[in-house]
Structures are given as C-alpha cells and as structure tokens.
Amino acid sequence: MTPTSVRARLTFPEVLVGEPVISRLALDYGVTANIRRANVEEHAGWIVCELAGERERLDEAVEWLEGHGIKVDWLGGGVES
C-alpha cells in the first residue's frame, strides 16, 4: 500500500478537549498528524493538520474521529499518494 497524506481541520467538542486524540491516531491507527495550527481552549478546540498513513488506516481513523464527535473538514491541496 502507498502512504497517503491529507490536510484537515479537526474541531473538538468540549468533552474531548482534554483527551489524547492525536496520540490515539498514531497508536491505534498508525496515522501521524503534523499539526500546522491549533487553538485549544477550555470549552472547544480545533487543529489544522496533515494526516499521513496508509489509505485504509486513514479512513478508519477518520471514521473513529467522526464517531467520537470530532468534525473533520478537508482542506485544499487535495490528497497525495
């Protein structure tokens, strides 16, 4: 499989602001997140990042994020593979 890289904005609800979400992506899915910008406050937060990994694992990671209430918005630049 060929590694893929995508750019996304992840928006976190208040209940997940203190959770190690980015670590879970790496440990559970083998997806790395290169954080480009972030704003995390007590009640909400967002991260603009480049997510990289095997395509199938990226899809699984995004499904997990969305299933936990994290909004995933794809940013310009397309998908690299």
C-alpha positions, 0 to 999 in steps of 0.5 A, a space after each residue: 500500500 502507498 502512504 497517503 497524506 491529507 490536510 484537515 481541520 479537526 474541531 473538538 467538542 468540549 468533552 474531548 478537549 482534554 483527551 489524547 486524540 492525536 496520540 490515539 491516531 498514531 497508536 491505534 491507527 498508525 496515522 501521524 498528524 503534523 499539526 500546522 495550527 491549533 487553538 485549544 481552549 477550555 470549552 472547544 478546540 480545533 487543529 489544522 493538520 496533515 494526516 499521513 498513513 496508509 489509505 485504509 488506516 486513514 479512513 478508519 481513523 477518520 471514521 473513529 474521529 467522526 464517531 467520537 464527535 470530532 468534525 473533520 473538514 478537508 482542506 485544499 491541496 487535495 490528497 497525495 499518494 
